[in-house]
Amino acid sequence: VTERLVVIGGDAGGLTAATQARRRRPDLEIVALEKGRWISYSACGIPYVVGGTVDELDDLVVLSPDALHAKYDVDVRTRHEATSLDLDRREVEVRDHAAGRTYKLPFDILQIGTGATPMRPELPGINDEHIHGVANLEDAAHLLDHVGGNAPPGGGRAVVVGGGYIGLEMAEAFLHRGWTRVTVVEQAPEVMGTLDPDMGALVSQAMRDEGIDVRCGTKVTGFEPGVVHTDAGPIEHDLVVLGLGVVPNTALAREAGLETGARHAIKVDRRQRTSADGVWAAGDCCLSFHRVSETWVHIALGTVANKQGRVAGINIGGGYATFPGVVGTAVTKLCSLEVARTGLNEREAKEAGFEHEAVTIESTTRAGYYPGAGKITVKLLAERRSGRLLGGQLVGFEGAAKRIDVLATALTARMTVEEMTALDLSYAPPFSPVWDPVLVAARKAAERLA
Ligand SMILES: Cc1cc2nc3c(=O)[nH]c(=O)nc-3n(C[C@H](O)[C@H](O)[C@H](O)COP(=O)(O)OP(=O)(O)OC[C@H]3O[C@@H](n4cnc5c(N)ncnc54)[C@H](O)[C@@H]3O)c2cc1C
């Protein structure tokens, strides 16, 4: 009898598992359900379409349903939404939005990759049609319908609520598109809450220097058509984007009785198995093990979703793979600045029970005399007793960001800052000073600990 794998969610967490399973199990019947019109897309590219750097949403699509079917023999059903799950009967209730009918789809194996949705706090007026969350191409299409080809008459006033990386990337996108008044409202003392406030302050300032009105320490209290109300007064707008972070899409899983953890994300083991037999999960809907804090956390990133999906798919296909976890690495480009972080920030280090030292250095992205050399600030955290690297943050100009990968690798290898000082990193004037900025920071941290 042919076994059927049903996949819920047509992006990284769902389809990476489907394609990996197919490589090992040519015999499986695979049905993928996606409630939207698009599958296999890069949501990460949305700000660049809104800003006009990338031409259109279709450019963000990796595989069409037809291409996925032809290449991997997956029965892709777009505009088909899983509306409930019965784990005892092993069936999914599906709403076919195009045909306007509901049907039951039995499964032997289930892969959940339902992703996450932008957080919408319960504030008056939050459901106004001018308040946009941006999580997938459907959201982006809806936003682009409102934004139109050019800025509205009078220049266009956009308000971004929340200063996380998605909110800030969207703020920059509006600036690129020619909107003249772009405001970011952030409750915390600085934007980019995944950084420490001293590093976040560099980002707030850089955004202001580019002409974005960044209002930190300001709380949104409600919305009315055309107005965002804050505790520091009203802000008029033509459009609002929410950048308050995301919540995992796990209502289906929870109602079916699957175990969840932090932020109601689905609990998985290191092979991506959920608490129910034959049910797997990957991506923004589930938890990840943090290799530094050694806790289960919810981190919604495409890098993680693809890796977890691959592991789930190999296991579903009868192979053996594990996902050892994340170290919390993320990177973004905001106006002329590159911003990156990995491991734990100071708050997270304290919460995880580490006693740490923090050092910050300033250097340049290339040899100081070489054209294009720009400033880079590096902050490192190390455990006081052992000297082990706990985390790193970078803010700098072109060439800064990918240095975070050295720090992520050092974290994975559980290196001490002293060991890092001897890393044989490359050098030539167009790429770095003779002491790369991460080595300068490691030296300062080692000296501090000594
Ligand atoms: C603007 C933006 C920028 C980003 N930038 C980066 C970046 O630079 N780097 C990075 O690593 N990550 C980035 N991310 C995050 C990254 O896009 C996500 O982590 C990744 O897409 C998660 O993949 P996923 O498959 O778990 O979830 P999703 O991509 O959200 O896919 C889940 C899919 O499931 C579908 N679905 C949900 N419920 C159902 C249901 N009941 N029935 C059928 N279908 C359903 C949804 O419609 C959706 O298509 C960004 C995200 C956004 C929004």
The ligand as an ORCA input file, in Angstrom:
! r2SCAN-3c Opt
* xyz 0 1
  C      10.172     40.583      5.498
  C      10.934     39.373      5.964
  C      12.322     39.357      5.875
  C      13.015     38.237      6.303
  N      14.393     38.249      6.193
  C      15.094     37.153      6.586
  C      16.508     37.115      6.442
  O      17.122     38.062      5.939
  N      17.162     36.005      6.854
  C      16.521     34.922      7.390
  O      17.164     33.918      7.733
  N      15.161     34.927      7.529
  C      14.454     36.007      7.149
  N      13.085     36.022      7.269
  C      12.411     34.871      7.903
  C      12.148     33.754      6.914
  O      11.445     34.254      5.806
  C      11.331     32.679      7.612
  O      12.052     32.239      8.726
  C      11.055     31.491      6.708
  O      10.266     31.861      5.627
  C      10.332     30.415      7.509
  O       9.940     29.389      6.673
  P       8.689     28.483      7.095
  O       8.497     27.516      5.981
  O       8.876     27.962      8.452
  O       7.479     29.498      7.199
  P       6.804     30.409      6.062
  O       7.815     30.881      5.087
  O       5.994     31.401      6.807
  O       5.846     29.382      5.311
  C       4.739     28.828      5.948
  C       3.686     28.633      4.899
  O       2.630     27.879      5.461
  C       1.397     28.361      4.969
  N       0.362     27.962      5.909
  C       0.232     28.341      7.191
  N      -0.829     27.748      7.755
  C      -1.369     26.946      6.808
  C      -2.489     26.082      6.777
  N      -3.244     25.907      7.855
  N      -2.777     25.424      5.638
  C      -2.000     25.605      4.525
  N      -0.942     26.433      4.487
  C      -0.628     27.087      5.625
  C       1.618     29.859      4.875
  O       0.721     30.458      3.966
  C       3.068     29.937      4.424
  O       3.184     30.013      3.010
  C      12.338     37.123      6.834
  C      10.933     37.139      6.923
  C      10.246     38.241      6.489
  C       8.751     38.246      6.599
*
